[in-house]
Amino acid sequence: LLTRSGARTAFLTTRGFGDLLRIGYQNRPKLFERTIHKIEPLHEVSLEIDERIAADGNVLLPLDVPTTRSVLQSLRECEIESLAICLMHAWKNPQHELLLEKLARDAGFRDISVSHRVSPGMKIVPRGDTTLVDAYLNPVLRDYVNQLEQLLPGSDLRFLTSAGSLVRAATFSGKDSVLSGPAGGVTGFARAAEAAGFTRAIGFDMGGTSTDVARYAGRFA
């Protein structure tokens, strides 16, 4: 994620919301800076789907299946590797996201992240951001996991998540892996400090792309 070396990803959302993640909440970290430098989005292309679910979950506009099939085929021809699907009010009614996912699989896509499963929250911007990160990272992680499984046949392989827990390869996902390194670092230096007789410690965890500093005072947050 830091080196921007994820999969070629497309963001699929409801008609009229194609710029959703570029606009975001229009936050300005540096309020008085005249020249705004926006972060480049993770997705390579954003496509709008003709459909609409109301806030109460009712279908206002059925998903246009023929047009959607054509859109998905064009993405395949552009060699897009992964899809992030985030439709309006899908947390309330995932009907259209499920249909879109099926159409995408029929079109030959293997890596598909749908927002109502990845981040089933009401607000569409964080739901979309989380789904996009998941889709961007999943193909890379899947290839990495497959290589490990081939190198370690018969092993009980587990992966660390951002929450510090271990999960099996089948349930390891991009969105849960982002802070797995820092989580492991915190656990490691805390246990090392305790073994040396200290109940409080500061951890300095430096890797090839980032450095994380953490404080431990006897218990994990």
PyMOL commands that set and color helices and strands:
alter all, ss='L'
color gray80, all
select helices_A, chain A and resi 20-23+65-77+95-106+115-118+124-151+169-171+174-176+180-195
alter helices_A, ss='H'
color red, helices_A
select strands_A, chain A and resi 9-14+45-49+52-53+59-61+82-86+111-114+158-160+166-168+201-206+211-216
alter strands_A, ss='S'
color yellow, strands_A
deselect
rebuild
show_as cartoon
